[in-house]
Amino acid sequence: QHVPAVEHRHHDVEEHDVGVLLVDAAQRRFPCSGEINRRVEDASQSIELIRQQFQSEAIGEDHTDGLSLEFPEWRFNLRSSNTEPLLRLNVETRGRPDLLAEHTSQLLALIGGRE
C-alpha cells in the first residue's frame, strides 16, 4: 500500500544523510578550525602584527572582511567583532589536519588575549 507521508519522511532522511556525507567529505578535504574568539585590548594592533608576521609568505591577501591571507596549503581570516572587543579567527587547510593544528596554535599564540 502506498503511504505518502512515510515515503516523504524516507526521502527527507535520505537527503539528510547525503547532506551529512557531503559536509563530512568537505571537512576532510578542507579541515577548518571553526570560528575561534579571543578578547584582546587592541584588535587593530593584533591584526597588524599578524599581517606583518605572515604577509611575505602569502600568495593572496584580502581585506574585505578583516584580514584574509592565503598560502599554498592553508589560509586564515582574522577580523574584529563589530559589537565586542574580540578577534575572530578561522583557519582552513587543504586536507592537512597537521597544518591546521600547527598554524592555529601559532596564530593564537601571537594574538594572545583570552577566550
Secondary structure by P-SEA (a helix, b strand, c coil): cccaaaaaaaaaaaaaaaaaaaaaaaaaacccccbbbbbcccaaaaaaaaaaacccccccccccccbbbbcccccbbbbbbccccbbbbbbbccccaaaaaaaaaaaaaaacccc
